[in-house]
Amino acid sequence: MTTSLKTIDRTRLRSLMQREEKRFADERPRSRELFTRAKHSLLSGVPMNWMVKWAGPFPVFVKEASGARFVDVDGHEYVDLCLGDTGAMTGHSPQAAVEAIIEQARRGITLMLPTEDSIWVGEELARRFGLPYWQFCLTATDANRFCIRLAREITQRKSILVFNYCYHGTVDESFITLKNGVAGPRRGNVGPPVNPAVTTRVVEFNDLDALERVLATREISCILAEPAMTNVGIIHPDAGYHDALRELSRKYGTLLIIDETHTICTGPDGYTRAHNLHPDFFVLGKPIASGLPAATYGFTAEVGERILKRMQLEDCDTGGIGGTLAGNALSLAVMRATLERVLTESAFVHMIPLAERFAAGVEEAIKAADLPWHVTRLGCRAEYLFTNKRPHNGAEAAAAADFELERFMHLHALNRGILLTPFHNMALMSPATSQRDIDQHTAAFREAVSELAS
Ligand SMILES: Cc1ncc(COP(=O)(O)O)c(C=O)c1O
């Protein structure tokens, strides 16, 4: 049972939802028309299955996006706080990326040969994140998969460890949760190749005793972790947690993969540098090429040496790490432009205070409505949760989820020109986001909570 059940009248919530669904449909005839047509060629009328999760009877079809805003096919303009679930944290189509795309596209897109941009990007990533060696692929999922394979190969250990309710992309090994203390496939896990309990151990974030018990088996090749969890709401690590985790992982010979695909919102050199972490592997995808498919993984010199010792020239293309388009000229040119001119230090100086403004506005509205909710923030990302107790781990955060309420909040926002991420209540700031955008959200949020609480 969620805390919000105490105060939210469900009958009222459902009638408010019906009102919002009607408004949504009435105001979007063109999106509805396209959705009807799409159902003939796209399963469920969407190009990717998770797009069915948007609140409302059909998804909003987009006409165009620029900066922090987009316009739908019915002519409505939206403040985009979803930003492609971090893929567009750069803002939509930033000028530097568009220029790089045009320039490189004229000069060749993919060759299976390196370009000089790859060196510039490798050097910049080393400067920012402190790891010497880098490789490139197309998605953060792939980067995580490759790091896991490499970790298993060089440690010659079979298992990996993840945290309960983590999300690292469509990585088979990571779709595992704890239910009454027993590990098994996560709810909704589609066609798992094996029960992930065979490949993976799972413990709660912030629980050092549980972590040590598993690491002490000396069977764990790597820990795959976000430095602060972001995919079940934001969960910050306890003070000293990362130092202890690193000490334990070294003690038991387990490698540490830090996945910064979302926590790059902390600052230009990630959570890793801001909090002085020392991972063996580092993963970054999504916004690194302003939303063009691109991702990277870096590792220490020691890991690099261990990898080279086990690689055979003849088999290096069929070892399970690859991708024909990986490291292509276009994505590297755009990564360079993004790192050089978009996700800069000064961009974060603009973005982080906006997230603070978002959090302050939401907090004030929650207080005024007297709801048992709270808001939390990590750099330029903020999120509200339907509980007044800050979750300390994945199970606590998952227990506070409220799908019905979440959908209402999202649809209410959408009808007032604001897009939140479809998966929880997350808002992200881009270099193009303005105070006016945030204030538009605060006003809509205040209206929603006062309607819910009255
Ligand atoms: C922390 C983290 N890592 C990796 C991924 C996977 O990214 P992609 O779907 O672009 O492969 C996600 C996606 O949400 C993520 O949140």
The ligand as an SDF file (V2000), in Angstrom:
LIG
                    3D

 16 16  0  0  0  0  0  0  0  0999 V2000
   21.4860    4.1370  -16.2110 C   0  0  0  0  0  0  0  0  0  0  0  0
   21.1640    3.6520  -17.5830 C   0  0  0  0  0  0  0  0  0  0  0  0
   22.0630    2.9300  -18.2540 N   0  0  0  0  0  0  0  0  0  0  0  0
   21.8280    2.4750  -19.4850 C   0  0  0  0  0  0  0  0  0  0  0  0
   20.6300    2.7280  -20.1150 C   0  0  0  0  0  0  0  0  0  0  0  0
   20.3880    2.2000  -21.5010 C   0  0  0  0  0  0  0  0  0  0  0  0
   20.3920    3.1990  -22.4400 O   0  0  0  0  0  0  0  0  0  0  0  0
   19.9440    2.8250  -23.9370 P   0  0  0  0  0  0  0  0  0  0  0  0
   18.4970    2.4470  -23.8450 O   0  0  0  0  0  0  0  0  0  0  0  0
   20.1650    4.1020  -24.6800 O   0  0  0  0  0  0  0  0  0  0  0  0
   20.8010    1.7250  -24.3820 O   0  0  0  0  0  0  0  0  0  0  0  0
   19.6440    3.4530  -19.4470 C   0  0  0  0  0  0  0  0  0  0  0  0
   18.3550    3.7370  -20.1030 C   0  0  0  0  0  0  0  0  0  0  0  0
   17.4360    4.2820  -19.5380 O   0  0  0  0  0  0  0  0  0  0  0  0
   19.9220    3.9450  -18.1560 C   0  0  0  0  0  0  0  0  0  0  0  0
   19.0210    4.6420  -17.4800 O   0  0  0  0  0  0  0  0  0  0  0  0
  1  2  1  0
  2  3  1  0
  2 15  2  0
  3  4  2  0
  4  5  1  0
  5  6  1  0
  5 12  2  0
  6  7  1  0
  7  8  1  0
  8  9  2  0
  8 10  1  0
  8 11  1  0
 12 13  1  0
 12 15  1  0
 13 14  2  0
 15 16  1  0
M  END
$$$$
